[in-house]
């Protein structure tokens, strides 16, 4: 029997939590996750605007995965 790595176990637990929270409604779960993404992108924009340029020379946040 193959043991499941810790990272995979955590991922499936999180998926189950999200699905359970939305009573199995995957559309609601996806809508909530998309809203979370929008919120975090707004927060990143605000943080970028508030940071001094000397604090992080040359660094700019990325809004998409690399």
PDB file with SEQRES, HELIX, SHEET and CRYST1 records, atoms N, CA, C and O in Angstrom:
SEQRES   1 A   66  UNK UNK UNK UNK UNK UNK UNK UNK UNK UNK UNK UNK UNK          
SEQRES   2 A   66  UNK UNK UNK UNK UNK UNK UNK UNK UNK UNK UNK UNK UNK          
SEQRES   3 A   66  UNK UNK UNK UNK UNK UNK UNK UNK UNK UNK UNK UNK UNK          
SEQRES   4 A   66  UNK UNK UNK UNK UNK UNK UNK UNK UNK UNK UNK UNK UNK          
SEQRES   5 A   66  UNK UNK UNK UNK UNK UNK UNK UNK UNK UNK UNK UNK UNK          
SEQRES   6 A   66  UNK                                                          
HELIX    1 AA1 UNK A    6  UNK A   21  1                                  16    
HELIX    2 AA2 UNK A   26  UNK A   50  1                                  25    
CRYST1    1.000    1.000    1.000  90.00  90.00  90.00 P 1           1          
ATOM      1  N   UNK A   1       0.836  -1.184   0.000  1.00  0.00           N  
ATOM      2  CA  UNK A   1       0.000   0.000   0.000  1.00  0.00           C  
ATOM      3  C   UNK A   1       0.882   1.249   0.000  1.00  0.00           C  
ATOM      4  O   UNK A   1       1.801   1.367   0.810  1.00  0.00           O  
ATOM      5  N   UNK A   2       0.600   2.165  -0.902  1.00  0.00           N  
ATOM      6  CA  UNK A   2       1.385   3.383  -1.028  1.00  0.00           C  
ATOM      7  C   UNK A   2       0.912   4.403  -0.005  1.00  0.00           C  
ATOM      8  O   UNK A   2      -0.284   4.670   0.111  1.00  0.00           O  
ATOM      9  N   UNK A   3       1.860   4.972   0.738  1.00  0.00           N  
ATOM     10  CA  UNK A   3       1.497   6.005   1.701  1.00  0.00           C  
ATOM     11  C   UNK A   3       1.331   7.323   0.972  1.00  0.00           C  
ATOM     12  O   UNK A   3       2.088   7.645   0.057  1.00  0.00           O  
ATOM     13  N   UNK A   4       0.340   8.071   1.389  1.00  0.00           N  
ATOM     14  CA  UNK A   4       0.065   9.348   0.754  1.00  0.00           C  
ATOM     15  C   UNK A   4       0.973  10.422   1.369  1.00  0.00           C  
ATOM     16  O   UNK A   4       1.008  10.563   2.591  1.00  0.00           O  
ATOM     17  N   UNK A   5       1.707  11.180   0.546  1.00  0.00           N  
ATOM     18  CA  UNK A   5       2.552  12.245   1.082  1.00  0.00           C  
ATOM     19  C   UNK A   5       1.707  13.287   1.819  1.00  0.00           C  
ATOM     20  O   UNK A   5       0.523  13.459   1.532  1.00  0.00           O  
ATOM     21  N   UNK A   6       2.323  13.963   2.753  1.00  0.00           N  
ATOM     22  CA  UNK A   6       1.612  14.939   3.594  1.00  0.00           C  
ATOM     23  C   UNK A   6       0.959  16.019   2.745  1.00  0.00           C  
ATOM     24  O   UNK A   6      -0.190  16.380   3.003  1.00  0.00           O  
ATOM     25  N   UNK A   7       1.648  16.544   1.746  1.00  0.00           N  
ATOM     26  CA  UNK A   7       1.095  17.607   0.903  1.00  0.00           C  
ATOM     27  C   UNK A   7      -0.192  17.206   0.216  1.00  0.00           C  
ATOM     28  O   UNK A   7      -1.120  18.011   0.129  1.00  0.00           O  
ATOM     29  N   UNK A   8      -0.270  15.976  -0.277  1.00  0.00           N  
ATOM     30  CA  UNK A   8      -1.482  15.505  -0.947  1.00  0.00           C  
ATOM     31  C   UNK A   8      -2.622  15.368   0.050  1.00  0.00           C  
ATOM     32  O   UNK A   8      -3.766  15.683  -0.277  1.00  0.00           O  
ATOM     33  N   UNK A   9      -2.335  14.906   1.252  1.00  0.00           N  
ATOM     34  CA  UNK A   9      -3.375  14.749   2.272  1.00  0.00           C  
ATOM     35  C   UNK A   9      -3.966  16.098   2.637  1.00  0.00           C  
ATOM     36  O   UNK A   9      -5.179  16.222   2.802  1.00  0.00           O  
ATOM     37  N   UNK A  10      -3.126  17.101   2.763  1.00  0.00           N  
ATOM     38  CA  UNK A  10      -3.597  18.436   3.111  1.00  0.00           C  
ATOM     39  C   UNK A  10      -4.484  18.984   2.007  1.00  0.00           C  
ATOM     40  O   UNK A  10      -5.533  19.564   2.283  1.00  0.00           O  
ATOM     41  N   UNK A  11      -4.070  18.803   0.753  1.00  0.00           N  
ATOM     42  CA  UNK A  11      -4.867  19.313  -0.365  1.00  0.00           C  
ATOM     43  C   UNK A  11      -6.256  18.681  -0.374  1.00  0.00           C  
ATOM     44  O   UNK A  11      -7.248  19.395  -0.522  1.00  0.00           O  
ATOM     45  N   UNK A  12      -6.351  17.362  -0.219  1.00  0.00           N  
ATOM     46  CA  UNK A  12      -7.666  16.744  -0.266  1.00  0.00           C  
ATOM     47  C   UNK A  12      -8.514  17.138   0.923  1.00  0.00           C  
ATOM     48  O   UNK A  12      -9.731  17.267   0.789  1.00  0.00           O  
ATOM     49  N   UNK A  13      -7.905  17.335   2.094  1.00  0.00           N  
ATOM     50  CA  UNK A  13      -8.667  17.787   3.255  1.00  0.00           C  
ATOM     51  C   UNK A  13      -9.250  19.175   3.012  1.00  0.00           C  
ATOM     52  O   UNK A  13     -10.400  19.433   3.366  1.00  0.00           O  
ATOM     53  N   UNK A  14      -8.477  20.059   2.421  1.00  0.00           N  
ATOM     54  CA  UNK A  14      -8.954  21.416   2.141  1.00  0.00           C  
ATOM     55  C   UNK A  14     -10.094  21.403   1.126  1.00  0.00           C  
ATOM     56  O   UNK A  14     -11.070  22.141   1.268  1.00  0.00           O  
ATOM     57  N   UNK A  15      -9.966  20.565   0.107  1.00  0.00           N  
ATOM     58  CA  UNK A  15     -11.060  20.463  -0.873  1.00  0.00           C  
ATOM     59  C   UNK A  15     -12.335  19.982  -0.202  1.00  0.00           C  
ATOM     60  O   UNK A  15     -13.417  20.505  -0.466  1.00  0.00           O  
ATOM     61  N   UNK A  16     -12.209  18.997   0.656  1.00  0.00           N  
ATOM     62  CA  UNK A  16     -13.381  18.467   1.363  1.00  0.00           C  
ATOM     63  C   UNK A  16     -13.983  19.532   2.266  1.00  0.00           C  
ATOM     64  O   UNK A  16     -15.205  19.641   2.363  1.00  0.00           O  
ATOM     65  N   UNK A  17     -13.137  20.323   2.930  1.00  0.00           N  
ATOM     66  CA  UNK A  17     -13.644  21.390   3.794  1.00  0.00           C  
ATOM     67  C   UNK A  17     -14.439  22.418   2.998  1.00  0.00           C  
ATOM     68  O   UNK A  17     -15.521  22.831   3.415  1.00  0.00           O  
ATOM     69  N   UNK A  18     -13.901  22.831   1.852  1.00  0.00           N  
ATOM     70  CA  UNK A  18     -14.582  23.827   1.024  1.00  0.00           C  
ATOM     71  C   UNK A  18     -15.912  23.270   0.528  1.00  0.00           C  
ATOM     72  O   UNK A  18     -16.931  23.960   0.572  1.00  0.00           O  
ATOM     73  N   UNK A  19     -15.907  22.045   0.064  1.00  0.00           N  
ATOM     74  CA  UNK A  19     -17.129  21.414  -0.442  1.00  0.00           C  
ATOM     75  C   UNK A  19     -18.160  21.260   0.669  1.00  0.00           C  
ATOM     76  O   UNK A  19     -19.340  21.541   0.461  1.00  0.00           O  
ATOM     77  N   UNK A  20     -17.732  20.823   1.832  1.00  0.00           N  
ATOM     78  CA  UNK A  20     -18.651  20.639   2.955  1.00  0.00           C  
ATOM     79  C   UNK A  20     -19.238  21.971   3.397  1.00  0.00           C  
ATOM     80  O   UNK A  20     -20.431  22.058   3.686  1.00  0.00           O  
ATOM     81  N   UNK A  21     -18.412  23.004   3.452  1.00  0.00           N  
ATOM     82  CA  UNK A  21     -18.875  24.328   3.860  1.00  0.00           C  
ATOM     83  C   UNK A  21     -20.024  24.812   2.968  1.00  0.00           C  
ATOM     84  O   UNK A  21     -20.930  25.505   3.432  1.00  0.00           O  
ATOM     85  N   UNK A  22     -19.976  24.443   1.694  1.00  0.00           N  
ATOM     86  CA  UNK A  22     -21.004  24.859   0.738  1.00  0.00           C  
ATOM     87  C   UNK A  22     -22.041  23.768   0.492  1.00  0.00           C  
ATOM     88  O   UNK A  22     -22.728  23.783  -0.530  1.00  0.00           O  
ATOM     89  N   UNK A  23     -22.158  22.833   1.412  1.00  0.00           N  
ATOM     90  CA  UNK A  23     -23.137  21.745   1.349  1.00  0.00           C  
ATOM     91  C   UNK A  23     -23.089  20.992   0.021  1.00  0.00           C  
ATOM     92  O   UNK A  23     -24.127  20.590  -0.506  1.00  0.00           O  
ATOM     93  N   UNK A  24     -21.895  20.804  -0.513  1.00  0.00           N  
ATOM     94  CA  UNK A  24     -21.728  20.028  -1.733  1.00  0.00           C  
ATOM     95  C   UNK A  24     -21.991  20.795  -3.017  1.00  0.00           C  
ATOM     96  O   UNK A  24     -21.869  20.234  -4.106  1.00  0.00           O  
ATOM     97  N   UNK A  25     -22.353  22.073  -2.909  1.00  0.00           N  
ATOM     98  CA  UNK A  25     -22.635  22.882  -4.103  1.00  0.00           C  
ATOM     99  C   UNK A  25     -21.319  23.419  -4.669  1.00  0.00           C  
ATOM    100  O   UNK A  25     -20.761  24.389  -4.155  1.00  0.00           O  
ATOM    101  N   UNK A  26     -20.839  22.787  -5.717  1.00  0.00           N  
ATOM    102  CA  UNK A  26     -19.544  23.144  -6.281  1.00  0.00           C  
ATOM    103  C   UNK A  26     -19.551  24.540  -6.908  1.00  0.00           C  
ATOM    104  O   UNK A  26     -18.531  25.228  -6.885  1.00  0.00           O  
ATOM    105  N   UNK A  27     -20.678  24.960  -7.460  1.00  0.00           N  
ATOM    106  CA  UNK A  27     -20.753  26.299  -8.052  1.00  0.00           C  
ATOM    107  C   UNK A  27     -20.570  27.361  -6.982  1.00  0.00           C  
ATOM    108  O   UNK A  27     -19.863  28.344  -7.204  1.00  0.00           O  
ATOM    109  N   UNK A  28     -21.190  27.181  -5.834  1.00  0.00           N  
ATOM    110  CA  UNK A  28     -21.015  28.128  -4.735  1.00  0.00           C  
ATOM    111  C   UNK A  28     -19.585  28.123  -4.220  1.00  0.00           C  
ATOM    112  O   UNK A  28     -19.031  29.171  -3.892  1.00  0.00           O  
ATOM    113  N   UNK A  29     -18.997  26.946  -4.152  1.00  0.00           N  
ATOM    114  CA  UNK A  29     -17.608  26.832  -3.695  1.00  0.00           C  
ATOM    115  C   UNK A  29     -16.675  27.580  -4.649  1.00  0.00           C  
ATOM    116  O   UNK A  29     -15.789  28.312  -4.209  1.00  0.00           O  
ATOM    117  N   UNK A  30     -16.874  27.395  -5.939  1.00  0.00           N  
ATOM    118  CA  UNK A  30     -16.033  28.076  -6.935  1.00  0.00           C  
ATOM    119  C   UNK A  30     -16.255  29.578  -6.876  1.00  0.00           C  
ATOM    120  O   UNK A  30     -15.295  30.345  -6.947  1.00  0.00           O  
ATOM    121  N   UNK A  31     -17.506  30.011  -6.747  1.00  0.00           N  
ATOM    122  CA  UNK A  31     -17.804  31.445  -6.646  1.00  0.00           C  
ATOM    123  C   UNK A  31     -17.091  32.065  -5.451  1.00  0.00           C  
ATOM    124  O   UNK A  31     -16.528  33.155  -5.558  1.00  0.00           O  
ATOM    125  N   UNK A  32     -17.113  31.376  -4.314  1.00  0.00           N  
ATOM    126  CA  UNK A  32     -16.447  31.884  -3.116  1.00  0.00           C  
ATOM    127  C   UNK A  32     -14.942  31.976  -3.328  1.00  0.00           C  
ATOM    128  O   UNK A  32     -14.322  32.966  -2.941  1.00  0.00           O  
ATOM    129  N   UNK A  33     -14.352  30.962  -3.933  1.00  0.00           N  
ATOM    130  CA  UNK A  33     -12.916  30.987  -4.175  1.00  0.00           C  
ATOM    131  C   UNK A  33     -12.529  32.091  -5.158  1.00  0.00           C  
ATOM    132  O   UNK A  33     -11.483  32.720  -4.995  1.00  0.00           O  
ATOM    133  N   UNK A  34     -13.357  32.334  -6.174  1.00  0.00           N  
ATOM    134  CA  UNK A  34     -13.094  33.423  -7.110  1.00  0.00           C  
ATOM    135  C   UNK A  34     -13.190  34.779  -6.418  1.00  0.00           C  
ATOM    136  O   UNK A  34     -12.393  35.673  -6.702  1.00  0.00           O  
ATOM    137  N   UNK A  35     -14.145  34.940  -5.521  1.00  0.00           N  
ATOM    138  CA  UNK A  35     -14.258  36.178  -4.745  1.00  0.00           C  
ATOM    139  C   UNK A  35     -13.033  36.372  -3.856  1.00  0.00           C  
ATOM    140  O   UNK A  35     -12.551  37.493  -3.691  1.00  0.00           O  
ATOM    141  N   UNK A  36     -12.534  35.284  -3.289  1.00  0.00           N  
ATOM    142  CA  UNK A  36     -11.318  35.356  -2.471  1.00  0.00           C  
ATOM    143  C   UNK A  36     -10.132  35.829  -3.316  1.00  0.00           C  
ATOM    144  O   UNK A  36      -9.327  36.641  -2.860  1.00  0.00           O  
ATOM    145  N   UNK A  37     -10.029  35.323  -4.540  1.00  0.00           N  
ATOM    146  CA  UNK A  37      -8.949  35.735  -5.440  1.00  0.00           C  
ATOM    147  C   UNK A  37      -9.062  37.228  -5.736  1.00  0.00           C  
ATOM    148  O   UNK A  37      -8.066  37.949  -5.680  1.00  0.00           O  
ATOM    149  N   UNK A  38     -10.264  37.690  -6.050  1.00  0.00           N  
ATOM    150  CA  UNK A  38     -10.465  39.118  -6.334  1.00  0.00           C  
ATOM    151  C   UNK A  38     -10.060  39.975  -5.135  1.00  0.00           C  
ATOM    152  O   UNK A  38      -9.390  40.997  -5.286  1.00  0.00           O  
ATOM    153  N   UNK A  39     -10.474  39.547  -3.949  1.00  0.00           N  
ATOM    154  CA  UNK A  39     -10.151  40.291  -2.728  1.00  0.00           C  
ATOM    155  C   UNK A  39      -8.634  40.347  -2.522  1.00  0.00           C  
ATOM    156  O   UNK A  39      -8.090  41.412  -2.230  1.00  0.00           O  
ATOM    157  N   UNK A  40      -7.955  39.222  -2.670  1.00  0.00           N  
ATOM    158  CA  UNK A  40      -6.508  39.188  -2.452  1.00  0.00           C  
ATOM    159  C   UNK A  40      -5.756  40.016  -3.487  1.00  0.00           C  
ATOM    160  O   UNK A  40      -4.733  40.622  -3.170  1.00  0.00           O  
ATOM    161  N   UNK A  41      -6.252  40.047  -4.716  1.00  0.00           N  
ATOM    162  CA  UNK A  41      -5.623  40.894  -5.738  1.00  0.00           C  
ATOM    163  C   UNK A  41      -5.773  42.373  -5.381  1.00  0.00           C  
ATOM    164  O   UNK A  41      -4.841  43.154  -5.572  1.00  0.00           O  
ATOM    165  N   UNK A  42      -6.956  42.765  -4.860  1.00  0.00           N  
ATOM    166  CA  UNK A  42      -7.152  44.159  -4.420  1.00  0.00           C  
ATOM    167  C   UNK A  42      -6.203  44.484  -3.271  1.00  0.00           C  
ATOM    168  O   UNK A  42      -5.616  45.566  -3.227  1.00  0.00           O  
ATOM    169  N   UNK A  43      -6.055  43.535  -2.335  1.00  0.00           N  
ATOM    170  CA  UNK A  43      -5.154  43.749  -1.208  1.00  0.00           C  
ATOM    171  C   UNK A  43      -3.715  43.901  -1.686  1.00  0.00           C  
ATOM    172  O   UNK A  43      -2.977  44.734  -1.160  1.00  0.00           O  
ATOM    173  N   UNK A  44      -3.308  43.115  -2.667  1.00  0.00           N  
ATOM    174  CA  UNK A  44      -1.969  43.204  -3.216  1.00  0.00           C  
ATOM    175  C   UNK A  44      -1.750  44.554  -3.886  1.00  0.00           C  
ATOM    176  O   UNK A  44      -0.674  45.138  -3.762  1.00  0.00           O  
ATOM    177  N   UNK A  45      -2.756  45.055  -4.592  1.00  0.00           N  
ATOM    178  CA  UNK A  45      -2.673  46.367  -5.228  1.00  0.00           C  
ATOM    179  C   UNK A  45      -2.493  47.458  -4.182  1.00  0.00           C  
ATOM    180  O   UNK A  45      -1.663  48.353  -4.346  1.00  0.00           O  
ATOM    181  N   UNK A  46      -3.273  47.383  -3.103  1.00  0.00           N  
ATOM    182  CA  UNK A  46      -3.156  48.380  -2.032  1.00  0.00           C  
ATOM    183  C   UNK A  46      -1.792  48.307  -1.353  1.00  0.00           C  
ATOM    184  O   UNK A  46      -1.194  49.339  -1.049  1.00  0.00           O  
ATOM    185  N   UNK A  47      -1.305  47.111  -1.117  1.00  0.00           N  
ATOM    186  CA  UNK A  47       0.006  46.949  -0.480  1.00  0.00           C  
ATOM    187  C   UNK A  47       1.112  47.503  -1.365  1.00  0.00           C  
ATOM    188  O   UNK A  47       2.048  48.136  -0.877  1.00  0.00           O  
ATOM    189  N   UNK A  48       1.000  47.264  -2.674  1.00  0.00           N  
ATOM    190  CA  UNK A  48       2.002  47.774  -3.608  1.00  0.00           C  
ATOM    191  C   UNK A  48       2.010  49.297  -3.586  1.00  0.00           C  
ATOM    192  O   UNK A  48       3.076  49.912  -3.606  1.00  0.00           O  
ATOM    193  N   UNK A  49       0.840  49.903  -3.546  1.00  0.00           N  
ATOM    194  CA  UNK A  49       0.753  51.361  -3.552  1.00  0.00           C  
ATOM    195  C   UNK A  49       1.280  51.961  -2.246  1.00  0.00           C  
ATOM    196  O   UNK A  49       1.833  53.060  -2.251  1.00  0.00           O  
ATOM    197  N   UNK A  50       1.115  51.252  -1.136  1.00  0.00           N  
ATOM    198  CA  UNK A  50       1.511  51.777   0.166  1.00  0.00           C  
ATOM    199  C   UNK A  50       2.986  51.552   0.483  1.00  0.00           C  
ATOM    200  O   UNK A  50       3.544  52.257   1.325  1.00  0.00           O  
ATOM    201  N   UNK A  51       3.630  50.587  -0.171  1.00  0.00           N  
ATOM    202  CA  UNK A  51       5.034  50.275   0.108  1.00  0.00           C  
ATOM    203  C   UNK A  51       5.945  51.371  -0.418  1.00  0.00           C  
ATOM    204  O   UNK A  51       5.721  51.927  -1.493  1.00  0.00           O  
ATOM    205  N   UNK A  52       6.976  51.670   0.362  1.00  0.00           N  
ATOM    206  CA  UNK A  52       7.950  52.622  -0.156  1.00  0.00           C  
ATOM    207  C   UNK A  52       8.849  51.891  -1.141  1.00  0.00           C  
ATOM    208  O   UNK A  52       9.099  50.696  -0.987  1.00  0.00           O  
ATOM    209  N   UNK A  53       9.321  52.583  -2.123  1.00  0.00           N  
ATOM    210  CA  UNK A  53      10.168  51.973  -3.148  1.00  0.00           C  
ATOM    211  C   UNK A  53      11.510  51.539  -2.572  1.00  0.00           C  
ATOM    212  O   UNK A  53      12.102  50.576  -3.057  1.00  0.00           O  
ATOM    213  N   UNK A  54      12.002  52.233  -1.543  1.00  0.00           N  
ATOM    214  CA  UNK A  54      13.273  51.871  -0.937  1.00  0.00           C  
ATOM    215  C   UNK A  54      13.199  50.594  -0.122  1.00  0.00           C  
ATOM    216  O   UNK A  54      14.220  49.960   0.142  1.00  0.00           O  
ATOM    217  N   UNK A  55      12.000  50.216   0.275  1.00  0.00           N  
ATOM    218  CA  UNK A  55      11.819  49.030   1.104  1.00  0.00           C  
ATOM    219  C   UNK A  55      12.105  47.751   0.319  1.00  0.00           C  
ATOM    220  O   UNK A  55      12.651  46.794   0.868  1.00  0.00           O  
ATOM    221  N   UNK A  56      11.746  47.733  -0.933  1.00  0.00           N  
ATOM    222  CA  UNK A  56      11.936  46.534  -1.764  1.00  0.00           C  
ATOM    223  C   UNK A  56      12.473  46.941  -3.129  1.00  0.00           C  
ATOM    224  O   UNK A  56      11.735  46.893  -4.114  1.00  0.00           O  
ATOM    225  N   UNK A  57      13.732  47.339  -3.213  1.00  0.00           N  
ATOM    226  CA  UNK A  57      14.261  47.821  -4.491  1.00  0.00           C  
ATOM    227  C   UNK A  57      14.197  46.765  -5.598  1.00  0.00           C  
ATOM    228  O   UNK A  57      14.700  45.650  -5.454  1.00  0.00           O  
ATOM    229  N   UNK A  58      13.570  47.149  -6.686  1.00  0.00           N  
ATOM    230  CA  UNK A  58      13.506  46.274  -7.850  1.00  0.00           C  
ATOM    231  C   UNK A  58      12.414  45.218  -7.820  1.00  0.00           C  
ATOM    232  O   UNK A  58      12.149  44.581  -8.840  1.00  0.00           O  
ATOM    233  N   UNK A  59      11.778  45.019  -6.679  1.00  0.00           N  
ATOM    234  CA  UNK A  59      10.750  43.981  -6.576  1.00  0.00           C  
ATOM    235  C   UNK A  59       9.388  44.571  -6.899  1.00  0.00           C  
ATOM    236  O   UNK A  59       9.054  45.669  -6.453  1.00  0.00           O  
ATOM    237  N   UNK A  60       8.614  43.844  -7.667  1.00  0.00           N  
ATOM    238  CA  UNK A  60       7.222  44.207  -7.926  1.00  0.00           C  
ATOM    239  C   UNK A  60       6.387  42.954  -7.744  1.00  0.00           C  
ATOM    240  O   UNK A  60       6.813  41.866  -8.131  1.00  0.00           O  
ATOM    241  N   UNK A  61       5.211  43.090  -7.165  1.00  0.00           N  
ATOM    242  CA  UNK A  61       4.378  41.906  -6.975  1.00  0.00           C  
ATOM    243  C   UNK A  61       3.880  41.342  -8.296  1.00  0.00           C  
ATOM    244  O   UNK A  61       3.721  42.071  -9.275  1.00  0.00           O  
ATOM    245  N   UNK A  62       3.640  40.059  -8.314  1.00  0.00           N  
ATOM    246  CA  UNK A  62       3.101  39.401  -9.498  1.00  0.00           C  
ATOM    247  C   UNK A  62       1.647  39.034  -9.222  1.00  0.00           C  
ATOM    248  O   UNK A  62       1.338  38.433  -8.194  1.00  0.00           O  
ATOM    249  N   UNK A  63       0.771  39.390 -10.126  1.00  0.00           N  
ATOM    250  CA  UNK A  63      -0.642  39.120  -9.943  1.00  0.00           C  
ATOM    251  C   UNK A  63      -1.057  37.776 -10.505  1.00  0.00           C  
ATOM    252  O   UNK A  63      -2.184  37.328 -10.290  1.00  0.00           O  
ATOM    253  N   UNK A  64      -0.157  37.133 -11.221  1.00  0.00           N  
ATOM    254  CA  UNK A  64      -0.425  35.808 -11.775  1.00  0.00           C  
ATOM    255  C   UNK A  64       0.637  34.848 -11.291  1.00  0.00           C  
ATOM    256  O   UNK A  64       1.726  35.256 -10.889  1.00  0.00           O  
ATOM    257  N   UNK A  65       0.312  33.570 -11.332  1.00  0.00           N  
ATOM    258  CA  UNK A  65       1.301  32.562 -10.949  1.00  0.00           C  
ATOM    259  C   UNK A  65       2.412  32.533 -11.968  1.00  0.00           C  
ATOM    260  O   UNK A  65       2.189  32.730 -13.162  1.00  0.00           O  
ATOM    261  N   UNK A  66       3.603  32.287 -11.485  1.00  0.00           N  
ATOM    262  CA  UNK A  66       4.759  32.212 -12.390  1.00  0.00           C  
ATOM    263  C   UNK A  66       4.887  30.839 -12.964  1.00  0.00           C  
ATOM    264  O   UNK A  66       5.800  30.580 -13.748  1.00  0.00           O  
TER     265      UNK A  66                                                      
END                                                                             
